[in-house]
Amino acid sequence: MACSDSSPGGAAPTAVDLDNGATETCYDVRISYTGSNQLKNICTTREHGGFNGLGVNRFMRFSLGGATSVSIDVSRTSGLDPADPDLFLYKNGQVIQTVDSTQFNDETLAASLVAGDYVVLLNEYVYSAFNNKAQGNTAVSIKQTETATSSRQQKSVSNNNIQSKNDSTCDATNEKTVSGFALFERVIPRFIPGSGISLDYVNAQLQPIQQAVVEVICNNGVYSSAISAADGSYSLALPDNQQSIVRVRAQMLQVGTSNWNFSIVDNTTPGQPVYVMDSVPFTATVDQTGKNLQADSGWDNNFLRYTGPRVAAPFAILDSVRKAKDKVLVESASLSFPELKINWSVNNTTSPLGELESGAIESSFFDGDEIYLLGAADNDTDEYDEHVILHEWGHYFEDFFSRSDSIGGRHSFGDILDPRVVFGEGFGNALSAMITDDPLYIDTNGRQQNEGFTINLENNVCVNAGWYSECSIQSILYDIYDADDDMQDSVGMGFSPIFNVLPGAQKNTAAFTTIFSFIKALKDQNPANASAIDALTSGQNINPILDIYGTSQFSNNPGATDQLPVYELF
């Protein structure tokens, strides 16, 4: 789940030094354009931490009926001295202009704009660089900064990704066949109330490796290739009387109208090679059946440690990604998935974020292009923690098929955070439960993978519930999906309505992507469920949502500083 934070280095003064104990800094903000010249006082705060704490960034909005010049002027009135306000101007989630000078206390943005709806973000840079959060069960999300490009570069799948017989120099005369099954050991995370959390190696399950690329290798080239079936079976052409091996790649690959290329790679080896499982070399003059390959976990239940290669790990990750892909394809069978590499290594540790090639990744995360997963034994391994993997895949899906305006950052239980962050993280948790149809999120770690934490998404009691709570967002989204009624939950809409909002209304919203933009679209598209959805959000201290800007939030203001309205209207 999530990202490294930034903090000032050396002996630079902190926000506390600069504001003499005050927790907020206020500014006069004037937005002027044809027919409007309004001045309002807006305050940022460090009350909930930085840089992604609620109130470090404040939102404003205005609408233009036609092309005009716009001026936005900011001047400090109280709090930090000196303060360092920055301004970001957005249209449909894209930054169109930024003013982030080092000028103290004041900032001005001038732009010539066309008709449309605009959002202005006021950020106090000093609060962004300041973090007063205690460290507990914390996750980190690597994410984009406030600046963004106008479009995402899609890494496409082409026929060049598929290897054929032309790569092998072996003679095809009197060709034979080889067939068998590809299997892997899945170790199930276990939570027993009163006993704790662990990976249950004793009861590891043998499961088929589905939809993976399987190859016959002869003379160091690919002689034939195929995709493993749902039961893990494969059948391939085999050269006669020439030494060969069967290779299973930790890769799912398909070209055509609906295409994908998901691969599990080693970020700590140059070139990020794809993990593979090879048979022993063999030479055959007749058809070969029963050529089965099994990826073992490498765990020794007698010595209670890994004593063998952890061959199963990449295939367990691949299988989790397969479940996610298949869930989405039910909703849209012709989707083209951008190429995705999932970086896993036994060297990937929770050491502070450093060189990714060394394994110092700090936490599992999605960086906007690739996923990185922890894998160091007796530290933190995520290959069998399906909810963790699918949470990160959810960020990939949201970025490429919908839209995420999250700025990432540290997030832990009970935090009061920027609503863009809590929607992204809450969505990732909820999606992992939807894909697995299991509301119990388990993340194992520690010595012998015998520690960790759980999140029960069916538990609707959240600390600091509200539109700024990751717990509230994940609870709402999962309750919309699942069929079980509990507390205020009487919805049970399934996955289709959720999916339908994401690539349409949520992707194109004029506001930031938050629970407000999502629920407004969901209610518009499913009016018969609107009252039940309102009951669901009300159960999480969120007033019934009437628009994408959350203007109906009147009473659920957290903490001592005023965070309402969510968007100040000019």
N, C-alpha and C positions, 0 to 999 in steps of 0.2 A: 504494500500500500504506500507509499509516498515520499518526500523530497528534502534535500539538504537546505538548511536555512543559511542566511548570511548574517554576519555580525561585524561590527566595527573592530578593527584590530588595534594592537598597541594600547596606549594609554589615552586614546581619544575619549572625550567626554561622552557620557551616555545621556539618554533622554531624561533620566532622573536628575542628572547634574544640571541640565539645561533648563528644565521647567520647574525647578525648586519644589518638587513634590506634586505639582499639578498633574492630572492624568489626561487632560485634553488641551488641544490648541485650536483656537477659533480664528476664522477669517471672514472678512467681508468679501462676498463673491458677487460681482456684477456681470450679468450677461446681457449684452446689447445687440439688437438687430432691428431691422425695419419694423416699426410698430410696437417695439417692446424694449424697455430699459429697466430691468429689475435688479434690486440689491437685496441679498439675503445673507444672514450670518450662519455659517456652517462650521461645525466643529469635528476635528479628527481626535482620536483617542488612542492611548497605549494601554487602556484598562484591560483589554483582552489579549495582550501580547502583540508581537509583530513578527513577520511582516504580513501574515495572513489573518491576524486577529480582526474581529469585527470592529470597524470604526477607523482603522488605519487608512482605509480607502473610503471615501464618501462619494455617493452617486448623485448626479443631477441629470435632468433631461429637458429638452425643448424640441419643438416641432416647427418646421418652416413650411409655409405654403408656397413659396417660390424661391428662386435664387436670390441670395443677398449676402452681404458681408456681416460677419459675426465677430464680436469682441468679447473675450472673457478675461476679466481682471480679478486678481486675488490679492488681498492685503491682510496680513496678520493683525488681529486685534487683541489676543491674549494667549497665554500659555508659553510654549517654547520661545526662547529668545537667545540666539537667532533660530527662526524656523526655516524650513526649506521645502515649501510647497511645490509640487509638480502637477501638471495638467495633461490629461490624455483625452482626446476627442474620438469617439467611436460612432460608427454607423453600421448597423447590423453585425455587431460583434467584431468588426475590423477597425484597428487603429488607423485613423486618417491623418492625425496630426498630434505631435507630442511637443510639449515645452517642459524641459527638465534641466534648466540652467542651474548654476550654483549660486545664483543671486539669493540673498537672504530675505525672508519675510514677504516678498511680493513675487508675483508671476503674471504674465500676460500672454494670452493666445489670441491671435487674429487669423481669420480664415474666410475665404470666399466659398460659400456652400450652396448646393442645390437643394431643392425641396426634399423634405423627408424628416424622419424622426432621428434624433441624435441623443447620445448619452455622453456626459462628461464625467470623468473620474478625477477627483481631487485626492492626491496622495501626499501624506507627510513623510518625506524621505527619512527623516531622523527616526521616526517611529518604525519605518520599514526595516531599518538596520538594527533595531533594538528588539531583544527577545527576553521577556521576563517569565517564560513558561517553565514550570517544573517539569522535569523529565520523568515520565512514568512509562506505561505501555504506549509508546509513541511510534507512529508510523511516519514514513517520509515519502513524499511524492515529488519526483523530479518533473518539472513542468515548464511551460514557456514563461518568459518574462512578460511585462506589460506590453512590450512592442510585439507586433504580430505581422505576418505577411498576409497578402490579400488572398492567397490560395495555398492549399496544401499540395506539395509535390507527391504524386502517387507513383509508387514503385510498382510497375506492372509486371505481370507474368507473361512470358513469351515462350514460343517453341524452343528457343535457345536453352531453356532450362531443362529440357528433356534430352537425356542421352539415349542413343540408339545403338544398333549392332555395328554401325560404322566406326564406333570407338574401339572395337576389338579387332585384332588381326587373326583371330582363330578361324579355322576352316569350318564352314557350315554343312559340309557333306555328311550325309547320314545322321542328321540332327536328331537328338533325343529330347526328352522332357524331364524336368525335375519338379517335384511338388512337395508340399508339406504345410506346416503351420508355423506362424511367428507369434510368440507369446511373451508376456512380461509379467513380472511379479509386482502387484500393487500392494503397498503397505498402507493400511487404513489408519488415519488419525483416530484416536479413541479418547473420549471424555467420560469419565465415571465420577459423578458427583461424590465428593468426599475423598476420592482417591487421586484425582488430578488428570493430567493430559499426557498422552504419550503416543508414539507411533507403535502400532501393534504388529511387531515383526513376526511374532509366533503364528499369527493367523493371517499372514500375507496371502493374497488371492492371486491365482494364476488367471490372467485375462488376455484376450486376443489383441494383437497389435493391428488395429484397423486403419485402412486407407493410407498405409505407409508405402513408400517406394521400395520395391524389392528387386534386386538385380542379380544376374549371373555375371561374374567377373572372370574373364579369361585373358591371359597375357596382359594383365593390368588395364584392360579396357572393358567397357560394358558390352557384353554379348547380347543380353536381352533384359527387358525390364517390364514390370507390371505393378499394379496396385493391389495390396492385400485386401481380402474380402472382410466382411463383418465378423466372420468367425476366425480371422487371422490366416486363412488359407491363401496359398499362392500356387501358380503353375507357370513355369517358364521354359522356353527353349534352351537346350543344353548342347554344347558342342560334343561331338563323338570322340571319345578316347583322348581328351585333352584336359589337362589339369584346370580345375575351375573352383570357385567358391560361390556360395549364395550369400548375398549381402543385404541386410535390412537397414535402410536409412531412417533416421529420426526426422522424417520429412514427409509432409503431405503436399502433393503437387497435382494440379489439374489446369489444363489450358482449354480455351473455348469461350463460349458465351458467359458461363459462370466459371471463374478461375480463382486459384489461390496458390500460394507457395509459402507454407509455414514450415520452418526448420528450427531444430534445436541445435545450437552451436556452442562451441567452447570459446568464450571471450578471453581466456588466459593463454590460448595458443595462437601464434601468429596466423593470420588469414581466416580466423573464426571457422574452423572446419566443422562440418556437420557430423554429429555422432552417428556411428554405424555399429552394427553387430554382424560379425562374419562367422560363417561355418568353417569347419576345418577344411583344408583343400582336399579335393577328391577327383578321381578320374573314373569315368563311366562309359561303358559300351552298350548299356541297356537303359531303359527309362528308370528314373530314380523316384520312388515314392517314400513318404515318411521322412523326408529331410526336414526335420523340425528344428527351429531355433528358439531358444528360451533365454530371455534376458533376466538374470537374477539380480536381487537387490544388493548382494555382496555382504549382507549382514550375517554374522555368526551368532546364533542364539545361545551357544555354550560360552563363548568369550564375551558376549554382549558388546560387540563392536564390529565395525566393518573390517573384514579380513580379505575380501575379494573385490574385484572391480565392480563399481556401482553401475552396471550395464542397464539396469531397469529404469534408472532415473530419467534419462531423456525420453524414453518411450512412455513413461507415466505422464510427463509434461505434455507430450504430443497428444496423448489420449484426452487430456483435459481440454486442450485447444480444439480437438475434433468435436467434442461435445458442444462447445460454444459455437463453432462454425455451423454445425448441423442445426442447432436451435434457431439460428438466424435464417438459415436457408429455408426453413419451413415457412417463414414469413415472406421471403423474396428469393425465389429459386434461381434467379439470373444474376445475383450479386457478383461483382468482381472485387475480390479482397486484395488490397495492396499487400505486396510481399512483406512478410514479418519474420524477423529473426528473434528467437528467444534465447538469450545468453544465459547458460548455466554452467557452473564448474564446481568441482569439489573445493576449489580455492576461493570461491566467492564468500566473503565473510562480512560481519557487521562492523568491521574496522571503519573509521571515519572515511567518508567519500574521498577517493583519491584517483589513482590511475585505474581505470576499469580493466585494463589488460592484466593488472596484478591481482585482481579479485577484490580490491578494496571498494565494495559497492555500497556498504553501510546498510542497505535495506533492499528488498525487491521493489522494482519501480519500472515504469514506462517513461522513456525519455522523449517521446514525441515521434520516434521512429522505430525503436527496438525495445524489447522487454529484457530486463536483467533480473535473475532470480538467485537467491542465496542457496548455497550448497555445502557449506563447511560443516562437517560432522562435529558434534559436541559444541556447536556454536549456534547455527540456525540453518536448517535445511528446509526448502520449500517445495521440493519436487513432488511430494505426496500431499501437500496442503492445497487441495484443489481450489478452495475459496480464495486463497492468496493469488494463485495463478490466474483465476478467472476474473478477479478484481482488476488485475493489471491488464488483462485482455479487454476488459470493459473500457478502460481508458483508451486503448487502441481503437475499439469500435466507436466510442463516442467522438474521438478526434477525426476519424476518417469518414464515418457515415452520418454522424450528426454534428454537433458542435460542442466544444467545451471551452468555457471562458475561465476555468479555474486557474489560479496562479500557483497552485501546489503549496508546499510547505509542510511543516510538522503538524500532525493532528493526533489527538488522543482523546480518550473518553471524557466527556463533560466539557470540552473546549467550546468556547463561543467564538465562531469563526466567520469570515467573509462568506456570504451566501453562495458565491460562485464555487468556493472550495468545498463547502459541505454538500452541495448538490453532486459534484463530481465524485467525491469519496463515498457518499451515501449511495449513489447510483452503482458504483463499482461493487460495493458490498451486496446490494440488493440483487444485482445481475448474477453474481456468483451463486446466490441462493436459488434464483430462478433456473439457472442452467442445471444445477445439481438436484433441484427440487428438495433441497435440504436447508432449512433456515439456520442451522447451527454452524456458524463460521468458526473453524478451528485453525489456529496457527501454532504449530509445534516448534520448539527450540530447546536449547540447553544441553546439558550432559546426557548422552545417550538418547537425545531427542525426547526427553522425558519431562519437559516443562512446556509452557506456552500459555495461551489465553483463548477464551471463547467469546463469541458474540452471538446471542440468540436473537435473531431478527423478529421472532414472534413475541419477544418481550417488549412491550410497548411503553414501559416505564423508563423514561430517559432523564438523565441529569441535565438540567438547563434546556429542557425541551423548547423547541421553537424553530423558526425559519433559518436560524444560525447554528443548528445542531445537526451534525452528521448522523447521530442516532435517530433523530426525528425523521430525517429524509429517508434513510434506509428502511425504517419501519413503515413509513407511508408507502413507499414504492413496492416493498414486498407484499404488504397487505392488499394493495391494488391487484397484485398478481395472484396471490394464493386463494384457495377456495375455503379456507378455514375462517369461520367467524370468531372474533374475540374482541372484547371490549367494544370500541366504536367501529370495528371492522365488520362490515356486511357487504363488501364489494365483490371480490373474487372475479376479476375481469379476465384473467389469463394474460398471456404475453402479447398477443396481437395488438390490443389497443396501446400498450406501452411502446411497442416497436413503431407503430404508425405515427406517433408523435415525433419520434427522434429525428428521422431524416427529412421531415417536413417542417412543421411549425417551430420545433425547438431549434433546428438548424438555422432557420431564417428569421428568428425573433429579433425585433428591434431593440429589445432589452438585453441584459446579460442573461446567460443560461443559469437559471436558478429554479427553485421549486415553484416560483410564481409563473414563469413562462411555461413550464411543463404542465402544471395543473390547469392553467387557463386553457391550453390547447386540448388537454385530455377531456375536460368538461365540455368544451365546444363540440368535440367530435363524438362525445357519448353523453348527450343531454339527459338520457334516462337515468344515468348514474350520478348526476351532479349532486344531489342531496346527500347521497351516501359518501361521496368523495369529500364533501364539506364536513361531514361528521368525522371522517377519518383525519383530516387536517386539524380540525378543532381539538381532537383528542391529543394532538401534539402542540397545543398552545399556538396554533396558527389560525387566525381568523379566516372565515371563508374567502377564498381567493377569487377576486372579481376581474383582475386584469394582469398583464405581464409584469407590471411594475410594483405589485404588492401594495397598492394605495389603500387597501382595506385594512391594513395592519395598524390598529389604533392603540391597543393596550399591551401588546407583548413586546415591550422594550426591556432588554436585558441589562443588568448591571446598574451602575450609578450615572452613567453618561447617556445622553439622549441619542438614540440611533434611528429615530423615526422623524419624518417618513423615510422609507428605504431609498426612494429617489426623490430629491427635491425638485419640484416642477417650476420652471421659469417660463 
